[in-house]
Amino acid sequence: MFTGIIETLGTVKNISRMTKAFSIQIETDFEKLVMGESIAVNGVCLTVCSIEGNSFTADVTPETYSRTSLSDLHSGSHVNLERAMKADGRFGGHIVSGHIDGTGRLVAFTKDENAVNVQVAVEKSLGEYLIEKGSVAVDGISLTIADLKWSSGDCIFTLAVIPHTWSNTILSEKTAGKKVNIEIDMIAKYVRQFTQGPKDKNADLMQMNFPNFHN
């Protein structure tokens, strides 16, 4: 479990690629890393599988490869990092699982006084979960949706990014057209499930009568 408050930036040292998966080595200033612990890398929950000096290595599976923007990384890329929240920690952002729902595309950056307004486009299946003033995790950053609109079937939402977030995350290194990882607010997903039922095209399986094996 994470909160979407980025702790530090890491640097990709090496990527060992397979066809639809890879292992990634990341240099970080985190201290006392533990084998098996979870770290959110650009919002993606990865497991530390080896530690070497001030670097850790994690495996990226085909599922993660297909659903996230991690495949765009290369040696030298900077990444947002957050360690898993402690049980007695504070929720500085919102509930973030590290399980990415899909990717979005950066549309535009506009300076507005002390903020940078960042526009992100996502497909309809993700956009229908978003609301104005609601929370969304973008590359692992807990952000508030300032505005949203629809254009050609896509949802375009605007984030008013404060100076601290702009300076201490990889958002400031991004350009229009780049992909970002999107995690929808967990509460929004549960509310939709409870009020509208399953979205899956195979949801009718849930209506089938299965044998009762109880005596």
C-alpha positions as CSV (number, residue, x, y, z in Angstrom):
1,M,0.0,0.0,0.0
2,F,1.2,3.5,-0.9
3,T,0.0,7.1,-0.6
4,G,1.2,8.7,-3.8
5,I,3.7,11.0,-2.0
6,I,7.0,10.5,-3.9
7,E,10.0,10.1,-1.6
8,T,12.8,10.4,-4.0
9,L,13.9,10.0,-7.6
10,G,15.9,6.9,-8.8
11,T,18.0,6.3,-11.9
12,V,17.7,3.3,-14.1
13,K,21.2,1.6,-14.2
14,N,20.4,-1.4,-16.3
15,I,17.5,-3.2,-18.0
16,S,17.8,-6.9,-19.0
17,R,15.0,-7.3,-21.6
18,M,13.1,-10.4,-22.7
19,T,10.4,-10.4,-25.3
20,K,7.5,-9.1,-23.1
21,A,9.2,-8.8,-19.7
22,F,12.5,-7.6,-18.2
23,S,14.4,-7.1,-15.0
24,I,15.3,-3.5,-14.0
25,Q,18.1,-2.2,-11.8
26,I,17.5,1.1,-10.1
27,E,20.0,3.3,-8.2
28,T,18.4,5.1,-5.2
29,D,19.3,6.9,-2.0
30,F,17.0,4.7,0.0
31,E,18.7,3.2,3.1
32,K,18.3,-0.3,4.6
33,L,16.4,-1.9,1.7
34,V,15.0,-5.3,2.4
35,M,14.8,-8.3,0.1
36,G,11.1,-8.8,-0.9
37,E,9.9,-5.4,0.1
38,S,7.6,-3.4,-2.2
39,I,8.6,-0.2,-4.0
40,A,6.4,1.8,-6.3
41,V,8.4,2.7,-9.4
42,N,6.5,5.3,-11.4
43,G,3.5,4.1,-9.5
44,V,4.0,0.4,-10.3
45,C,4.4,-1.8,-7.3
46,L,7.6,-3.9,-7.8
47,T,9.3,-6.4,-5.5
48,V,13.0,-6.0,-4.6
49,C,14.6,-9.3,-5.7
50,S,18.3,-8.3,-5.2
51,I,20.3,-5.5,-3.7
52,E,23.7,-4.4,-4.7
53,G,25.2,-1.3,-3.0
54,N,22.8,1.5,-3.4
55,S,20.8,-0.2,-6.2
56,F,18.0,-2.8,-6.2
57,T,16.7,-5.0,-9.0
58,A,13.1,-5.9,-9.6
59,D,11.3,-8.1,-12.2
60,V,8.7,-6.7,-14.6
61,T,6.3,-9.4,-15.7
62,P,4.4,-9.6,-19.1
63,E,1.3,-8.3,-17.4
64,T,3.0,-5.3,-16.0
65,Y,4.9,-4.8,-19.3
66,S,1.6,-4.6,-21.2
67,R,-0.3,-2.4,-18.8
68,T,2.3,0.2,-17.9
69,S,4.8,2.6,-19.4
70,L,7.8,0.9,-17.8
71,S,8.7,-0.6,-21.2
72,D,9.6,3.0,-22.3
73,L,12.4,3.2,-19.7
74,H,16.1,3.0,-20.6
75,S,19.4,3.3,-18.9
76,G,19.7,6.8,-17.4
77,S,15.9,7.3,-17.1
78,H,14.7,8.9,-13.8
79,V,11.8,7.3,-12.0
80,N,9.5,8.3,-9.1
81,L,10.1,6.1,-6.1
82,E,8.0,5.4,-3.0
83,R,8.4,2.7,-0.4
84,A,5.4,0.9,1.0
85,M,3.5,2.8,3.7
86,K,4.2,1.8,7.3
87,A,1.2,0.8,9.4
88,D,1.7,3.8,11.7
89,G,2.4,6.2,8.8
90,R,0.4,9.2,7.5
91,F,-1.8,9.3,4.4
92,G,-0.3,12.4,2.8
93,G,-2.0,11.6,-0.5
94,H,-4.7,9.0,-1.0
95,I,-4.9,5.2,-1.0
96,V,-2.7,3.9,-3.8
97,S,-2.2,0.2,-4.4
98,G,0.5,0.3,-7.0
99,H,-1.6,-1.7,-9.4
100,I,-1.8,0.3,-12.6
101,D,-5.2,0.4,-14.5
102,G,-3.7,1.7,-17.8
103,T,-1.7,4.5,-19.3
104,G,-2.6,8.0,-20.3
105,R,-1.0,10.5,-22.7
106,L,0.3,13.9,-21.7
107,V,-1.4,16.6,-23.8
108,A,-0.1,20.0,-22.7
109,F,1.7,21.9,-20.0
110,T,0.6,25.5,-19.1
111,K,2.2,27.7,-16.5
112,D,-0.4,29.4,-14.2
113,E,1.2,31.6,-11.6
114,N,2.9,29.2,-9.2
115,A,1.3,26.1,-10.7
116,V,1.8,24.1,-13.8
117,N,-1.5,22.9,-15.3
118,V,-0.9,19.5,-16.8
119,Q,-3.5,17.9,-19.2
120,V,-3.7,14.2,-19.5
121,A,-5.8,12.2,-22.0
122,V,-7.1,8.7,-21.1
123,E,-9.5,6.4,-22.8
124,K,-13.2,6.3,-22.0
125,S,-13.0,3.1,-19.8
126,L,-10.7,5.0,-17.4
127,G,-12.2,8.4,-17.7
128,E,-15.6,7.3,-16.5
129,Y,-14.2,6.8,-13.0
130,L,-12.8,10.3,-12.7
131,I,-14.5,13.3,-11.2
132,E,-13.6,16.9,-10.7
133,K,-11.7,17.4,-7.4
134,G,-11.2,13.6,-7.2
135,S,-7.9,11.9,-6.7
136,V,-5.8,10.0,-9.3
137,A,-2.3,8.6,-9.3
138,V,-0.2,9.7,-12.3
139,D,3.2,7.9,-12.5
140,G,2.7,7.2,-8.8
141,I,2.0,10.8,-7.8
142,S,-1.2,11.5,-5.8
143,L,-2.8,14.4,-7.7
144,T,-6.2,16.2,-7.6
145,I,-8.2,16.6,-10.8
146,A,-8.9,20.3,-11.3
147,D,-11.0,19.9,-14.4
148,L,-12.1,17.3,-16.9
149,K,-13.8,17.2,-20.3
150,W,-14.4,14.8,-23.1
151,S,-13.0,15.0,-26.6
152,S,-13.4,12.5,-29.4
153,G,-14.2,9.7,-26.9
154,D,-11.2,10.4,-24.7
155,C,-11.4,12.0,-21.3
156,I,-8.9,14.9,-20.9
157,F,-8.3,15.9,-17.3
158,T,-6.3,18.8,-15.9
159,L,-4.0,18.6,-12.9
160,A,-2.8,21.8,-11.1
161,V,0.7,20.8,-10.0
162,I,2.3,22.7,-7.2
163,P,6.0,23.8,-7.3
164,H,7.1,21.2,-4.8
165,T,5.6,18.3,-6.8
166,W,6.9,19.8,-10.1
167,S,10.5,20.0,-8.7
168,N,10.6,16.7,-6.9
169,T,9.1,14.3,-9.4
170,I,9.7,13.3,-13.0
171,L,6.8,15.4,-14.3
172,S,9.1,18.3,-15.0
173,E,11.1,16.0,-17.3
174,K,8.1,14.9,-19.4
175,T,6.9,16.4,-22.7
176,A,3.6,16.3,-24.5
177,G,2.9,13.0,-26.1
178,K,4.7,10.9,-23.4
179,K,2.9,8.0,-21.7
180,V,2.2,8.1,-18.0
181,N,0.9,5.3,-15.6
182,I,-2.7,5.8,-14.3
183,E,-4.1,4.3,-11.2
184,I,-7.8,5.1,-10.6
185,D,-8.9,5.9,-7.1
186,M,-9.6,2.6,-5.4
187,I,-12.7,3.8,-3.7
188,A,-14.1,4.9,-7.1
189,K,-13.6,1.4,-8.5
190,Y,-15.4,-0.2,-5.6
191,V,-18.3,2.2,-5.7
192,R,-18.8,1.6,-9.4
193,Q,-18.7,-2.2,-8.9
194,F,-21.3,-2.0,-6.1
195,T,-23.7,0.4,-7.8
196,Q,-23.4,-0.7,-11.5
197,G,-22.3,-4.3,-11.3
198,P,-19.3,-6.0,-13.1
199,K,-18.0,-4.3,-16.2
200,D,-16.3,-7.4,-17.5
201,K,-17.8,-8.8,-20.7
202,N,-17.8,-12.3,-19.1
203,A,-19.6,-11.0,-16.1
204,D,-22.7,-13.1,-17.1
205,L,-20.7,-16.1,-15.7
206,M,-21.5,-14.8,-12.3
207,Q,-25.2,-15.4,-13.0
208,M,-24.7,-19.1,-13.7
209,N,-26.1,-21.7,-11.4
210,F,-23.2,-23.7,-10.1
211,P,-23.7,-27.1,-8.3
212,N,-24.1,-27.0,-4.6
213,F,-21.5,-29.2,-3.1
214,H,-22.7,-28.8,0.5
215,N,-24.5,-31.7,2.1
